Amino acid sequence: MQANQRDLEAGIQTDFSNRLSYGGYLRLDQLLAAQQPLSNPPHHDEMLFIVQHQVSELWLKQLIHELRAAIAHVNQDELEPCFKILARAKLIQQQLFNMWAVLETMTPSEYAEFRPVLGQSSGFQSYQYRTLEFLLGNKHAGQAEVFKYDPTLYAQIQHDLHAPSLWDAFLQLLARRGLPVPAESLQRDFSQPYSAQPGVVAVFKTIYQQPKAHWEAYEMAEKLVDVEEAFQLWRFRHMKTVERIIGFKQGTGGSSGVAFLKRALELTFFPELFQVRSEL
């Protein structure tokens, strides 16, 4: 009878006493030591809660990395590299969306066993999530104040609050390419929420009606629609997961919980890209 094993190939390395290993490259000693449940005795599902949110933060880090690269390309009048970047961003967003299904295996009574150890900590305090929203254009100066406890974080958040978003950068590129983007959409305080302009809708109507003449802008617009749609689906799934696990209780950070998350569904990053659909 054949043995149920696979022999090691002669070339496989087994001695890592003086060379970089897989675990060393990924810093797994640090990464896997970062899960420190606070419940005493440790509640089984607290590990899931921690891992879920830590993995989410890792994906948020990658999304921020991708969006900063996209903004840099747009500022250099390079739209084509953004197509792959934003396609990747959409797939990362799908990973974030699907992760909620794992957390939903935790019941309300199981979460209640360790929820008190969270104190006032909340996802609202995720500086990476806030950075992501600022990069996409959902600006709100008050949301930056929660990071004042860390001067380094606060300085970075303030920088992103006042910097042009991906949408701002795209509109500036369209103006540089000769399209009549209204001045009020270009010369504004970027720390303030963006307001839709009929003139921008008209610009995108031209782009959508003449895609061959404006192919890169047309493709970029559709990639941005993908990202916004995926973000809204993530927000909705987040809200439904919270509703499923804690109902309509107050959030740990002091928010109204589900009601607060529902209001976020009304926010939009690229409003004219949806308004123009009624004009075509």
N, C-alpha and C positions, 0 to 999 in steps of 0.2 A: 504494500500500500504506500502511495506517495505521501511524503511528509507534508503537512499543512503549514508550510512556511516558505519564505522567499529568502534565498541566500543573498548576503551582501555582495555587491559587485566590488571588484578589486580596487577600483578607483575611488570609492566612497571614503571621505575623510572621517576619522573617528577620534583623532587627537587634537583637542582645541586648547591645550594648556598654554600655547603661545601664539594663538591666532584668533581672529574675530569669529565669534560664533553667531548663530541665528538669534539666540537670546540676548547676546551682547549687543548686536546691531539694533535690535528693537527695544533695548532697555527693559526687558521683560521683568527683571528683578524689581524695578521701580513701578512699572505698569501694574503688575499683578499684586503688588503690595499696597495698592491704593484703595482697595476695598476694605473699609474698616467699619463694620456695623456698630451702631451705638446702643442698640437695645440690649438689655441685660435681664435675663439671659438672651442671647442673640436670637431674634426671630428669623425663621427660615426665609421668609419672603423679603427681608430687608436687603439681602444680597442681590436679588433680582432688581429691586428698586435702584440700588446704587449702580449696578452694571448697566442697566438701561440708560440712565442719565449720563454716565461717563462715556458710553459708546456714542450717545447723541452728541456730546460735546466734541468728541473726536471728529465726527462727520461735520459738525459745524465749523471746526477748524479748517477742514478741507474745503468746505464751501466758501469760507472767507478767503482762503488762498486762491481759489479759482476766480472769485469775483474781483479781487484786487487786480489779478492779471487781466481780466476782461476790461476793467476800467482803464488800465494802462494802455492796452491795445487801442481802445476807442480814442483815447487822448492823442495817440500817434496816427490817427486816421487809418487804422487797420481793423476792419470788421471781420474779415475771413477767419482769423485765428479764434475769434470769439465764438464761432459756431460750434466748434468742438468743445470749447470750455463750457458753454451753456448747455450743450447736450449732456455733458458729464454732470453738470450741476443738477439737471433734471433727474438723472439716475440716482444721484446721492439723495435727493429729496424723496425719491421713491423708497429708498432704504429707511429713511427716517419715518416715513409714513407707515411702512410695514411693521416697524418695531413696536408700534402701539399694540399690535395684536398679542405680543408676548406679555406686555404689562397687564393686559386685560384678563390674563389667566389668574390674576390676583383678585380675590373677592374683597368686598367692603370690610368684612370682619377681620380678614387677614391684615389689611392695611392699617386698620384701627389699632392693631396690636403694637405697632411701632411708630405710628404717625407722631406721637408726642415728642419723640427724640429729634424730630426735624426742627423744632423750635419755630423761628420765624423765617427759616430758609425757604426759598421758593424759586421756581424757574424764572420768575420775573427778574431775578437778580443775576441771571446768566449774562455776563458781559459779551460773550460770543454771539448769543442770540440778538442782543441789542445792536451789536456791531453789524450783524447780517442785515437787520432791518434798516439801519442807517445807510448801508451801502446800496440797498435796493431803493431807498428813498422815503421810507416811513420815518420822518423826523419828528421828534418831540423832545424839547430841551429838558422837560421835567423828568423824563425817563432816565436821563443821564445822572441825576442827582444821587441815585442809590449807590453809585460807585465812588462817592467822595471819600469813603473810608480808605481807599487805595489811590494815592496820588498818581502812580504810574498808569493804572487802569483809567483813571478819570481823565488824564491828559490825552490818552489815546481815543477814548470815547468822544471827548470834546473835539478832537481833530476830525473824526469821522462825521460828527454832527454838523460841522461847519463846512465840510468839503463837498464838492459836487458828487451826487450819487451816480450810479450807472445810468439812470434815466437822464439826468442832467447832462452827463458826458455825451450821451447819444444825441440829444437834441442839439448840443453844441456842434457835434460833427455834421449833422444834417444842415445846420446853418452854414458851416464852412463849405459844404458842397453845393451851396447856392439855393437851398430850399428856404422858403419864407417863414421860418420859425419866428413867432412873435418875440419881441424884445423882452417882454415881461416874463417870458419863460427862460430867458438866457441871463438877464442881468437882474438877479434877485438875491435875497438872503437865503443861502442854501441850508441854513439851520432851521428854516421854517417849513412847515408842511407844503408839499407841492399842490397847486390847484390846477385843475384841467382848464385848458384854453381852447376856445373854438378854432383859433388859428392853427393850433397844433393838430386838431382833428382834420382840418383841411389839408395840412401837409401829408398826413398819413392816408387820406383819401386819394391824393395824387399818387402816392407810392403804391397803394394797393390796386389802383386802376391802371397803373403803368409799371407792372413788376419787372418787365424786361429792361426798362430804362433805369430802374432803381433797384436792381436785383439784390445787391448786398444789404441795402436798408430794408428791403422787403423780407429777406431771410432773417435778418437780425430782429425785426419786429416779431416774427413768428416764434423765434427762440425765446424772446422775452415773455410772450404769451404763455409758452410752455412753463417757464419758471414761475410766473405768477400763479397759474392754475395749480401747479404742484404745491406751491406755498399755501394756497387757500385750502387745498385738500388736507394738508398737514395740520393746519389750524383747526379745521373741522374735526379731524380724527382726534386731535388732542382734546378738544372740548368734549367730545362724546366719551372718551376714555375717562376723563375727570368726572363727568356726569355719572358714568357707570359705577365708578369706585367710591366717590364721596357724595354723590347726589348734588344737593344745592347748599352744602355747607360752605362756610367762609374758607378762602384759601389760606394756606399756612403763612403767606407773606402779608396777609391783611386785605387782600382783594375780595371781591364778592364771589370769586370762584367761577362757576359756569357762566354766570351772567356777564362777568368781565371778559371771558374768552369769547362769548357769542358776539360781543360788540366788535371784537377784532376782525370778525368775518366781513364787516362792512368796509374795512380798509383796503385800499388798492395802491399798487406801486406805479402802474403805467395806465392811468385812466383812459387816455385817448385811444389806446389800442383796442379797448372794448367799445368805446363810444363810436369809433369809426365804423364798426360793423353794422350799425343802424343806418349809416350813410351810403352803404354800398349797394 
